[in-house]
Amino acid sequence: MLMGFLYTDRASAQSYIVNPNKTYTYSQMMSDITKLKNAYPDLITVRVIGKSEYGRNLYAVSLGKGPSTVFINGSHHAREWMTTNVNMNMIDKYAYAYTKNQKINSYDVRKILTNTTVWFVPMVNPDGVTLQQSGLKAFPASAHAGLKRMNGGSTNFTRWKANGKGVDLNRQYNVNWKNLGGAKSPSYKNFNGTAPHSAAETKALLAFVTSISPEIAISYHSSGQLIFWNYHQTGTRYTADYAMAKALSRMTGYSLQPGKSTGGGFSDWFSRVQKKRAYTLEIAPYAGETNVPLSRMSSVWRQNAAVGLLTAQEGGKIYDTRKLGESQALEKKIKAYDATAKKLQTYYEGKVKTVNHLVIETAHQDLYNKVSNEVKKNEAAMTKLPSKYRSRPTTALTTAKLHRDRSIAFINAVKEGDKLNASNKTLTGYFARGTLNEATVAHYQNFVKTIPAVTSKVAKMYGTSVKNLATAKYLNPANLSRDNFKFEISRYQLIVQMEQQLTAKQFEAVKANLAEYDKLTVESAAFKESKGLKPYSATESMLASKKDAIALELSKQQAEQPNQQPENSPVETTNPITK
């Protein structure tokens, strides 16, 4: 069986990285964390979440790829370092089983870790662990006297629970903290600090846990084979927390601690403040005021091998239930907004009966902005949902998006159509006044380029009737002006060319362009007559005057040089607009 291989001491060195069957030091943990990260780069991440009172890094290790998170920690208390062995062994064995697609105690590791990420802080108290295991030699000489004093004068630190400054880290949390009692000054155990959350390790852990927002927290301690879980929960929370406590009890064989916890501990804080499930598991039979002997590790592991997986599985269920509820609430909220979004139709279609109704009312713009912002907020909310819970809100949002899109299509078409009409009016004014120059040509060319863009925007408007009105108001006048003005623009450009050709003494080219000019004049008159348009007398007078002056100058220069024609190539005689 798989269990016979994975969870005995016979595992090969090539299979696993962590050896939990030895005194597990801070240095060993750091080395193994690096090896695990390198061995499973797509599955494991590592963070330094702060530093201990003596400057040792506090490590957090994540395992898994899921959006749901749960949290497991060990070694709040120095002499309870075997809980770090349990944490690190979980990381190692779970990662291995994930890559091999193996099960642990019937738990599908890959499925669970695909849905849920498990965050571990394997050693909350590295200073205390190091002191308990190695004694004063691991600390600066300046600290030795204080450490001995906190230890009752003894240099034997095997009973040490506190951090390096004599603060009991599991009495630091601000739940009934002031009523805990215990030591009145820094000590090897039971001093809860000068204030809640005053220890460096506590501050770092609280900030980290708040940032990852886990669904469930497991805090490992030793010893006694007990589970603490009850801290003032009521109603459905009590029922759910108790159900999982019983499941942990069945799995480990540990007894549920009767009555409520006294407070001050991490699990108490998590349950009370985060209002989520939290369990303190005391591993191994009672060992007294020292560490659990290593001979117990094998049985401890058998009891706890699947605790992390049960926790991750339950965390995933809680997360899914909450996200399903959020999805349903979002869907309901979106549908309730449909009536507001539908009001946009009045502005982009319902009341648009004549070209005079092609306007952007302030009320329309304001309502569009509100609907657009609401759609954006709902879309942002959907991104926070797992993909499997997005489909119904997405479908529900279709109505609001439809009216938003139709509304902005109307707004854009009217805005650009009004600009096109304004440009047309300006251009018409130029011709009415006989103002025909390079600036007029540039304006005309930009005007012509704008027409297709406005045509595209009109095509996106909703409703055939609205499109027809927009075409009548914007496109038909613009197309007529474009076709009408091209004759004046073309003749003006021919005049500019002929003036250049005269200077270059290209008389034949001038003659050809004079003929082309006359042809365009006839076509212009015919076009205007067919459309019921009147010629622009000022422009016609200006063009005729310039054309006559060119013809006169041509005659004069030809008379002076009747048999000469420059040899250089003639200036271009065709006009870009009439090509």
Helices and strands as residue ranges (DSSP letters): H 2-6, H 26-39, E 44-51, E 57-63, E 68-73, G 78-80, H 82-100, E 103-104, E 107-108, H 109-115, E 116-121, H 126-134, G 135-138, H 141-150, G 169-171, G 177-179, H 200-212, E 216-222, E 226-228, H 235-252, E 255-256, H 266-269, I 270-274, E 277-283, G 294-296, H 297-304, H 307-336, H 338-342, H 344-345, I 346-350, G 355-357, H 362-383, G 387-389, H 391-396, H 398-433, H 438-459, H 464-470, I 471-475, H 476-503, H 507-531, H 537-560, G 576-578
